[in-house]
Amino acid sequence: MKVSFLVFNIGLLLSLEEVGGSRVGIVGGREAEPHSRPYLASLQTRATHECGGALVREDFVLTAAHCSRRFRVVLGAHSLGARESSKQKLEVQSYIRHPGFQVVGDDTDLMLLKLASRARLTREVRLIPLMKNPPSPGSQCSTAGWGDVGDNRTLADRLQEVDVRILSPSECARRWNLPITDKMLCGTGQQAFQGFCSGDSGGPLVCSGELAGLVSFSGKKCANPSTPDVYMRVSANLPWIQEVIDKG
């Protein structure tokens, strides 16, 4: 089992390199209503969007551990290119990876960003509550981001979103033909080839208005239903998340 999982991780790394490193975004989605997801963060390097994240406290953003670059956090955005008075740009004080994380494909692909200053809560910038129990298979959820909108590696300027149907771990493992742990969540779009792609790792999976998961990895071809999108399950990591936030 360990050997196959190691091969799985190496394959994921190669796939991610082929689709643009840590970038994972939205395919087959739609433009979100402006500022309808006020918890969503754009993690940027030199003013270029690299990863997504979710504001879980005024001074903490939750994202994926494999988003390994140094970022500035932008909150309150809809269009990344437009000048919007709602935007807040915050520096990161520290990067706190889950201690179990080693490589993409691990079920500990989470990281908390401790912000250098606290976000100012407004209509366009708000916190998202953490889901305490996993969504059941068949649940209707959604994810969003500014990532690629197709195989031509075109990043979205305006926030995109897509509906997600949660799969059972056994169904997900059957399609992948690989182990899926109870710290992961799997989902597919309502139609084939709808889901995340290259541009927003760390973006939120939202179910019933709560943060259920974080975008982690998919197969070599974006949003392919034969290799369902995989998210890190927030409820399985609540003790670690809460411990880090409480230490402040």
C-alpha positions in Angstrom: 0.0 0.0 0.0 2.8 2.4 0.9 4.6 1.7 -2.4 1.5 2.3 -4.5 0.8 5.5 -2.6 4.3 6.7 -3.2 3.9 6.1 -7.0 0.6 7.9 -6.7 2.3 10.9 -5.2 5.0 11.0 -7.9 2.4 10.7 -10.6 0.5 13.6 -9.1 3.6 15.8 -9.0 4.3 15.1 -12.7 0.6 15.9 -13.5 0.7 19.1 -11.6 3.9 20.2 -13.3 2.3 19.5 -16.7 -0.7 21.7 -15.9 1.2 24.5 -14.3 2.7 23.7 -10.9 0.5 24.6 -8.0 -2.2 26.3 -10.1 -5.6 24.7 -10.1 -8.8 26.5 -11.3 -12.3 26.2 -12.8 -13.4 24.5 -16.0 -17.0 24.5 -17.3 -18.2 26.9 -14.6 -19.8 30.3 -14.7 -19.0 33.8 -13.4 -19.9 34.2 -9.8 -22.1 37.0 -8.6 -19.7 39.8 -7.6 -18.6 39.5 -4.0 -21.0 36.6 -3.3 -18.0 34.7 -1.8 -16.5 37.3 0.5 -14.3 34.7 2.3 -12.3 33.9 -0.8 -8.7 35.0 -1.0 -6.4 35.3 -4.0 -2.8 34.4 -3.1 -0.5 36.3 -5.4 3.2 36.5 -6.3 4.3 39.7 -8.0 0.6 40.6 -8.5 -0.1 37.3 -10.3 -2.7 34.9 -8.9 -1.2 31.6 -7.9 -3.5 29.9 -5.3 -6.8 30.3 -3.6 -7.7 30.3 0.1 -10.4 31.0 2.6 -10.5 33.6 5.4 -11.2 31.7 8.6 -10.3 34.4 11.1 -9.4 38.1 10.5 -5.7 37.2 10.7 -5.7 33.6 9.2 -6.2 32.2 5.7 -6.6 28.5 5.2 -5.1 27.1 1.9 -3.2 24.0 0.5 0.2 23.1 1.8 1.6 22.6 -1.7 1.1 26.3 -2.4 4.8 26.8 -1.5 5.6 30.3 -2.8 5.7 33.5 -0.9 2.4 35.4 -1.2 0.6 38.6 -0.7 -3.1 37.9 0.2 -5.8 39.8 -1.7 -9.3 39.9 -0.2 -12.5 41.4 -1.4 -11.8 40.9 -5.1 -14.1 39.9 -8.0 -12.0 41.1 -10.9 -8.3 40.6 -10.3 -7.4 43.1 -13.0 -9.8 45.9 -12.1 -9.3 48.6 -9.5 -11.9 47.7 -6.8 -12.2 49.8 -3.7 -13.3 46.6 -1.8 -9.8 45.0 -2.2 -7.6 44.6 0.8 -3.9 43.6 0.3 -2.2 41.9 3.3 1.2 40.6 3.8 1.8 37.1 5.3 3.7 36.9 8.6 4.1 33.1 8.7 3.4 30.0 6.7 2.2 27.1 8.9 2.0 23.8 7.0 0.4 20.7 8.5 3.2 18.8 10.1 2.3 15.6 8.2 2.6 17.1 4.8 5.4 15.9 2.5 4.1 15.8 -1.1 1.1 16.4 -3.3 -1.3 13.5 -2.7 -0.8 13.4 1.1 -4.1 13.7 3.0 -2.5 16.5 5.0 -2.3 19.1 2.2 -3.3 22.1 4.4 -1.6 25.3 5.4 -2.5 28.3 7.5 -1.3 31.7 6.6 -0.9 34.0 9.6 -1.4 37.5 8.3 0.8 40.4 9.3 -2.3 42.5 10.1 -5.9 41.7 10.6 -8.4 42.0 7.7 -11.1 44.6 8.0 -14.5 42.9 7.8 -16.8 44.5 5.3 -19.7 43.5 3.0 -17.0 42.2 0.6 -14.7 40.6 3.2 -16.1 38.1 5.6 -15.1 34.9 7.5 -16.4 31.5 6.5 -17.4 29.0 9.2 -15.6 25.6 9.3 -17.8 22.5 8.7 -17.7 20.2 11.7 -19.0 17.1 9.9 -18.2 15.8 6.4 -20.9 16.3 3.8 -22.6 13.1 2.9 -22.3 11.5 -0.6 -24.6 13.1 -3.0 -24.5 16.5 -1.3 -24.6 19.5 -3.6 -21.6 21.8 -2.9 -19.6 24.3 -4.9 -16.0 25.6 -5.5 -14.7 28.8 -7.0 -11.5 30.4 -8.2 -9.6 32.5 -10.7 -7.8 29.7 -12.3 -7.7 28.3 -15.9 -11.0 28.0 -17.6 -9.9 25.4 -20.1 -6.9 23.5 -21.6 -5.5 26.6 -23.2 -4.3 27.8 -19.8 -6.2 31.0 -19.8 -6.6 32.4 -16.3 -9.9 34.0 -15.4 -9.9 37.7 -14.5 -13.4 37.5 -12.9 -14.2 34.9 -10.2 -15.6 31.7 -11.6 -17.6 29.0 -9.7 -18.9 25.5 -10.4 -21.4 23.2 -8.7 -19.9 20.0 -7.2 -21.6 16.7 -6.3 -19.9 14.8 -3.4 -18.9 11.2 -4.1 -18.5 8.4 -1.6 -14.8 7.5 -0.8 -15.4 4.0 -2.2 -16.7 5.3 -5.5 -13.8 7.8 -5.7 -11.3 5.1 -5.0 -12.9 2.9 -7.6 -12.6 5.5 -10.3 -9.0 6.4 -9.4 -8.0 2.8 -8.7 -6.0 4.2 -5.8 -6.6 4.7 -2.0 -8.7 7.6 -0.9 -8.5 8.2 2.9 -11.1 9.5 5.2 -9.3 12.8 5.4 -10.2 13.5 1.7 -13.4 14.5 -0.1 -14.1 13.8 -3.7 -16.4 15.5 -6.1 -17.4 15.9 -9.7 -19.3 18.5 -11.6 -23.0 18.2 -12.5 -21.8 17.4 -16.1 -18.6 15.8 -17.4 -15.6 18.0 -17.4 -16.8 20.5 -14.9 -14.5 21.2 -11.9 -11.3 22.7 -10.9 -8.2 22.9 -13.1 -4.9 24.8 -13.3 -4.9 28.0 -11.2 -6.4 27.7 -7.7 -5.1 25.1 -5.3 -6.2 25.8 -1.8 -9.6 27.2 -3.0 -12.7 26.4 -0.9 -15.2 23.6 -1.3 -18.3 25.1 0.2 -21.3 23.0 1.4 -24.4 24.6 3.0 -22.4 27.9 3.5 -19.6 26.3 5.4 -16.0 25.4 4.5 -16.0 21.6 3.9 -12.7 21.2 2.0 -9.8 22.7 0.2 -8.8 22.1 -3.5 -5.9 19.6 -3.5 -5.4 17.6 -6.7 -7.1 16.1 -9.8 -6.1 13.8 -12.6 -3.9 14.7 -15.6 -6.9 16.1 -17.5 -8.8 18.7 -15.6 -12.3 17.8 -14.3 -12.2 14.3 -15.8 -15.0 12.3 -14.1 -12.8 9.2 -14.3 -10.4 10.8 -11.8 -12.6 12.9 -9.6 -11.4 16.2 -8.0 -9.9 15.6 -4.6 -10.2 18.1 -1.6 -8.8 18.0 1.9 -11.6 17.5 4.4 -11.7 20.4 6.8 -13.6 18.5 9.6 -10.9 15.8 9.8 -8.3 18.5 10.5 -10.3 20.7 12.9 -8.1 19.9 16.0 -4.9 21.0 14.2 -6.6 24.1 12.6 -8.0 25.2 15.9 -4.7 24.6 17.8 -2.8 26.8 15.3 -5.4 29.6 15.4 -5.7 29.6 19.1 -1.9 30.1 19.5 -2.4 33.1 17.2 
